[in-house]
Amino acid sequence: MIFQCFQKYRYLTSAFQRPGFQAMMEEVRAGNINCIVVKDLSRFGRDHLEAGEYIERLFPFLGVRFIAINDNYDSQNRHAESDEIIVPFKNLINEAYCRDTSIKIRSQLEIKRQRGDFIGSFAVFGYKRDPSDHHKLVIDEYAADVVRDIYNWKLNGISSIDIAARLTVSGIPTPMDYKLSQGMRYTTAFRRKERSEWSAGMVLRILKNPVYTGVLEQGRVTTPSYRVKRLVHKPRDQWAVVEDCHTPIIDKFDFETAQRVLAMDTRTAEAGQPVELFSGMVYCGECGGPMIRKTVPSGKKKYVYFVCAAHKDRKECHPHALRVEALDDIVLEALQGHIREVIDLSELMELTDIAKLQQANVEKIQARLTQKQEEIERCQKLLRSLYENLADGIIDKSEYQELKSTYQDRRSQAEEQAEFLRDEMGRELDNSANNHWIEQFIKHRNITSLDRRIVVSLIERVLIFRDRRVEIVYRWYNEFEWQAELVAQAQKLLPEKEAV
C-alpha cells in the first residue's frame, strides 16, 4: 500500500492544491493511508511554509509516517536536533530553486516575445505553426479563406450575427472544432454540444485580432508570482508587440476600416440583409448629433428621410431633413470629384520634386526644436544659480521668488513649444513616408454607384445642414491638404530655380 501510494500521487510542483495531492489527503483523512514515501523533499512540495506545516504538525497529528528517501528522513526515526534545522533549510532551498527557475523561464519567454517568436499553445484560427520552426506562424489556407470571407462580409455591411449564421449554415467548423479536426488536443470548458456553432462573439474576436495583419501581440496576461496562479491583465504599453512577424491574411487598410465599422453606432438590419449605405455615418451639421432614418408613407409610396435625432426626440435642434436618394446622389457626385482631385494631386506629385522640400521642412523644424532645447537648458541653469545668489546675498528673498517664477514660466512655455515641434516633426515624417491613402482613392476612379464598402473605406462622416447643404469629411483629408500645400510650395520655387 505504501509503494502504490507513492507511485499514484507523486508529482513535482510547488503548490499543494494539485488534484493528486488532494486525493491522497482524502485517503489519509479516511484512514486508508498511514505512510507517505517520496523520493526527496522537493517531490513533496517546494513551498517551505506549507511543507513544514504538513511534515511537522499535520502528519504527526494524523498519525502518518513520512519518509523522504534521498534526504534520509523518516519521521519515526528522526534525529530531533539535526532534523529541526536541516529539514526546514532543505525546504527553503527547494523553494529558492523553484523561484529562481521561474524567474529564468519568465525572462526567456519575454526575450522570445520581444524577438517575435510565437510561444502560444495553439495558433490562432487562420494560421498554423511552421513545421520547420514552431515559433513561427504560416498561413493555413482553408482557415485563412474563412477569415477573408468574414472581413469581406463585414466591410460589405453584414452584421456579426448574420456572419455567424452564414458560417454555421455553410457547415464551416468553428475555430475549436477545426483544431480538433486537425488532431490537436484542444480542450475548453465552454463546449456544450457535440458540434459547436458560430456565434457573434467568435466573429468579433476574429475581426478585432491584429494578428491577421502580421502583428504579433503577446504577454497580455501574467501571474503575480510562481506561487500565485491568478491571471492579471497587463496594461497595453507592457505588451510585447512586434510588427511583420508573419505573412498577413488581411490588409492593414481593410483591418483599420473594419475597426471603424465596428466602432460605428449602426442599427441592426433585417436578418440576412446588410446595413444601410450610410448607417452610423450621417450627422447633423447644426448640433453634431446623429441623424436617423425616418420612413414617411405617402399614398402607395414610402419615402425615407434622414432627420436629426435631437429634434425628433427632444426638439433640441432645427427640423431639417434630406431624402436618402438625394443624399446618395450628392455623395456619389462629391466623391467622384474628390477622387479626380486626388488623381490630379498624385500626377503633380510625380512631376514635382517635393522630396527636397519635405527634407527642408524637417530640417527647419529640427532647427527650431534645437533652439527651444537650448532655451530650456538656459532656464535650468538660471534656476540653479538663483539659490546661490540668494545665499551670497546678491538678491533678497522677494527678488528670488519673482525671478524663480519668471524662469519657471519661461521653461514651461519652452517645453510646451518643444513638444509641439516634436509632434509636428512626427507628422512631417509620417506624411512623407506614407502615401498609401492615395491608392485607396485611385482604385475607385471609375465608380458609377456607391456601396457600403466604398463609403466606409473613403468617408469619415457626412454632415447635413438645415439649408440642405451636405458636407463630406473624407478619410485622410489632412494628408490631402498637406500634400497639396507642399506641391504648391514646390511649384512656387520652380520658376526661381529655372530663372537661375
N, C-alpha and C positions, 0 to 999 in steps of 0.2 A: 504493500500500500504506500509505503514511503516513496519508493522509486517511481511508482506510477504517478504520484502527485507531482514529483519533481519534473517528469517528462511532460506532463499535461499543462502545467501552469508556469513554467519558467518563461520569462520574457524580459528583454533588456529595454528599460525605459527609465525615465526619471520620475514619472508620475505613478501614483498608487490608485488612480481611478480607472486603470485599464481593465477591460472586461474579464480577462483571465484571472487577474489578481482578486477581483471582487468575487468571482465564482469560487475561488479557493477559500476566501474568508468565510463565505456562506457555509462551506463544508466544515470549516474549523468551528464555527459557532454551533453547527448542528452536532458536533462531537464526532464527526466521521474522520477527522484528521487530527493526529496528536503529535506529528513530527513534520517539519518542513526542512528540506535539504536543497541548498543552492550551490552552484559552482563556486561563487565567491560573493562578497557583499554587494558588489556592483550589479550582479544579476538580480538581486532582491530589489534594489532601488537606489537612485542617486540623489535623493533629497535627504540630507543628513538629519534634518529635524524629524521628519516623519519616520525615517528608517530607525532612528534611535527610539522614537516613541513605540514602535512595534516591538523592537528587539528587547528593550529594557523594561517596558511596562505591560504592553498588551499581551504578548505571548506568555510571559510568566503568569499573568493573571488568568489566562485561559488554559494554562497547563500544557502549552505546546512547546515541544523541544525544537530548537532552531540550530541548524548546522550549516556552516559555510566551509566547504571542503578546502579550497586553496588558501583560505585565510586562517586555517587551523583553529576554527572557532566552533565550540559546542556549548550550548547554554547549560547542559548538565555537568560538564567537566570544565568549567571556565576557570581561568586564573583571575581572581577577583580584581587585584590591584592593576595588573597589566592590561586586562581587557577593558577596564573602565577608561583607560587612556587610549589604547590602540584602536579599539573599535570605533569610537566617535571620530578619531583622527582619520581613519581609513574612509569612513563615510564622507567626511569633509573633503578629502582628496577626490573621491569619486564624483562628488557634486562639482568640484572645481574643474575636473576634466570635462564633465558634461557642459558646463558653462563655456569653457574655452573652445570646445568643439562647435558649439552653437555660434559663437562669435566668428569663428573661421568660416563656417558654412554660409552665414549671413553675408559676410564680406565677399566671399567668392561669388555668391549669387548676384550681389549688387554689381560686381565687376562685369559679369556676363550680361546683366540687363543693360548697363550703360554701353556695352560693346554692341548691343543689338542682337544678342543671342536669344532665341526663344526658349524659355525654361518652363513653360506651362505643361500640364499633364496631357492635355489634348489640344490639337489645333482647332482654331475657330472654323465654323462652317464656311466652306469655300476654299479652304486650304488643307494641306496635309504636310506632315514632316518630310523633309528631303531625305530619301533613303541613304544618301551618301553623307549627310550631316544632319543629325536630328535636332540641332539647334537652329536650323533654317526652315523657312516655310516655302512651299511651292504650291502652285495653283492646282486644285482638284477640279478638273474641267466640268464634271457633272454638277457639283455643288455650286461652282462659280457661275454657271449659266442660270441657276435659280436665283442667285444673288443679283445678277444683272437684271433679270426679269422684275425682281422686287423693286429695284431702283427705278427702272423704266416705268413701271406701273404707277409708282408714287409720283414721279415727275409729270405723268400724264393726268394726274388728278384722282387716282383711285385711292380710297381710304385704306388704312391699315387693316381694318376688319374685313373689307372686301378682298384685299390681297390674300389674307389668311384663308378666306373661304375658297378662293380660286385655287390656291395651292393644295388644300385638302381635297377638293373635288377632283383635281388633276392627279391625285394619288402620289404627290411629291412627299417623300418621307421628311419628317421633322428633323432638325439637327440631331436630336437624341437618337431617334430611330435609325438615322443614317450612320451614326457612329457604331451602333450595334450591328448594323448590316455589314459593316466593314470589319467585323470581328474584334472591335475594341471592347475592353472590359470597362464599360462606362455604366455607372450607377447613379441614380438620383432618387431623392425622397419624394419628388413631385409626381412621379409616374402613377397614374390611376387606371389606365386602360392597357389592354394588350398592345394596341397600336395608338399612339398619341396623335392628336390633331393639332394643326397650326392654330395659333392664337395671335391677336393683335400685339401682345407683348413680345412674342418671338420676332415678329416682323419689325417692330420698333427697335429691338436690340440690334438687329442687323443694320437697320437704317442709320443708327447713331454710332456705329462702331467705326472709328477711323482706320482700323487695321486694313480695310479694303482699299485704302488709298496708298498702301505701302508703309504706313506709320505703325510702329510697334510701341504700344503703351503697356508698361508692366510696373509692378511694385505699387499697385493701388492700395493694397491692404497689407497689414503686418500684424504681428503679435507683440505685446509689451516685452516679453522675455521668453526664454525657453521653458520657463515654468508655468507661465500663464498663456493658455491657448486661445484666449478670447481675441477675435479679429477686430482690428482697429483700422478705420479708413484714413488714409494719409491725405494731407492737402495736395491739391493738384500740382503745385510747384515742386513737390517732392517725388513725383512720379518719374520713372525712367522712360523718357520719350525719345525715340530715335527715328529719324526720317529715312525713307528709301531703304528699308531693311529687306523688302521682298517685292516681287512683281505685283503691281496694283491690279485689282479687278475693276475698280470704279475710278473714273477720272476725278481729280480733285475738284474741278469745277462742278461736276454733277453732284458730288458729295456735299459741297457747300450749298448748292441750290436746294438739295434735299433737306438740309438743316433749316434753311429759310422757310421752306414749305411746312415743316413740322412745327415751326415757331408761330406760324400764322394762325389767327383766330378764324377758322373756317367752319361753316355749317356743314353738317353731315348730309350728303346727298342721298337719294333713294338707293336702296340696296342694289349693288352691282353697277351703279352709274357713277361716272366721275363727278367731281365737284364742279361748280360753275366756273366759267372762264376767269373772272376777276375775284373769286371768293377770297376774302381776307386781305384784299389789296386796295380797296376803294375807301377813301376817307373824305370827310367834309373839309373843304378848303377854308371855311369860316371858323369852325370851332376845333378842328383837328380830330374829331371823333370818327368812329367808323360809320360808313353808310351801309344800309341793308337793302335787300331786295324786297319789293312790295308788289304784289300782283293785284291789278285793278281790272275787274271784268267790265266789259262794255258790249252789251248785246251778246252776240255769239262769240266774240273775240275776247282774249285776255291780253292785257298789256303789262309788261314788267318794267318797273322803275327802280332806280337807286334813290333812296331817301335818307336823310340824316337821322340817325338813331336817336340823337339827343332831342331833336324836335318831335319825332314820333312818340317817344316815351315820356319826355318831361317838358316839352315845349320850351326848351332852353336855347334853340337855335332857329335860324331862318327856315321857312317852309319851302325849300327848293328841292327839285328832283330832276332826274335825267333818265330817259328811256335807255334800256340795255342795248338795243340795236344801235341807237345813236352813239353810245359810248364805244361800241365795237368799231364803228366806222372811224370815229375820231382817233382812237388809239392806233388803229392799223395805219392810218394815213400819217400820223405823227411819228410812229416807229419807223415806217419806210423812209421818212425824211431824215430821221436821226441816223439810220444806217447809212444813207448816202453821205451824210456829214462825216461819219467815222471812216468811210471808204476814202473820201477826199483827203481827210487828215492823214490817213495811212500813206496815201500816194505822196503827199507833201513831205512826210517824214522820210520817205525813201529818197526824194530829190534833194532834201535839205540836210546838210551835215550838222545835226544838233548834238552830236556826242561831245564835241569840244565845248559847246555852250553849257551842257549839263555838267561837265567837269569844272568849268569856270564857276558855275553857281555853287558847287560843292566846296571849291577852294575858297570862295568868298565867305560862305557860312563858316568854314573852319577858321578863317582869319578872325572873324567876329567872335567866335567861341573862344579862341586863344586869348583875345583881348579881355573878355569877361573873366576868364580864369585868372589872368594876371591881376585884374581889379579885385577879385575875391581874395587873392593872396596878400595884396597890399592892405586891405581892410583887416585881415587877420593879424598882420604884423603890427599895424597901428593899435589894434585892441590889446595885443600883448605888451606893447610899450607903455600903454596908458597907466597900468598899475605901477610900473617902475617910476614914471613921472610923478604919480601921486605920492609914492613912498619917499621920493627925493625932495618933495616939497615944491616941485616945479609948477604943479597945478593943485588947486584945492579940491575938496570933495564934490562941490556943486559942479565945477568945471569937468571933473572926472565923469560924473553921471551924464552930463549933457553930451560930452564927446563920445562916450561909450554908446549912448542911444543913437547918435548920428552915424557912427561907424557900423553899428549893427544893422541899421536900416539900409545903409548902402550895400552891405554884404548880402542881406536878404534879397534886395532888389536885383543885384548882380547874379545871384544864384538862380532866381526865377527866370531871368533873361537867358542865362546859360542853358537851363533846362528846356526852354522854348527853342533855342537854336539847335540843341541835340535832336529834339523831335522833328524840327524842320529838315535837318540833315538826313535823318532816317527816312522821311517821306521822299526826299530827293533821290536817295539811293534806291529805295523800293520802286519808285516810278520809273527810274532809268533802267532798272534791271528786269522789270516785269510788265510786258505789254501784251500778255496773253488775252486780255479782255477784248482787244481789237478783233481777234479771230472769232470770238463768240458772236459779234455783230456781223462780220463779213460773211460767215457761213449761212446767214439768213437773208442775204441780199436780194433774193428772188421771191420773198414771201408774198402771197396774194391773200392770205387769210390768217387768222390768229388761232392758236391752240394753247392749251394750258401750259405746255412745256415751254413754248416760246415766251409767254407772258412772265412766268416765274423766273426764267433764265435771264431776261434782259431788263425787266422793270422792277423797281423797288416798290413804288406805290403810285396810285392815281388819286389826284385831288380834284374835287368838283366844287365850284363856287356857285353862289346864288345867281350870278349873271350868266350861268350855264357855261362859263369858261372852265376848261379842263387843263390841268397842269400835270404833266407826267414826269416823275422822278426816275430817271434811268439808273441802272447799276453802273458803277464806275464813272459817274458823271464828273466827279472831282478830278479823276485821272484824265478824262477827256479835255476838260478845261485847262488843266496843267500842260498837257502836251500841245494843245492849240496855242497857248500863250508862248510856249517855248519855240514853236515853229515861227510864230510872228516875230519874236525877238531875233531869231536866226535870219529871217528874211530882211529885217531892217539892217542887220550888219552886212548882208551880202553885197549891196551896192557899194558900200565903203571899201570892202576888200577888192571888188572889181576895179574901182577907181584907182586904188593904189597899184 
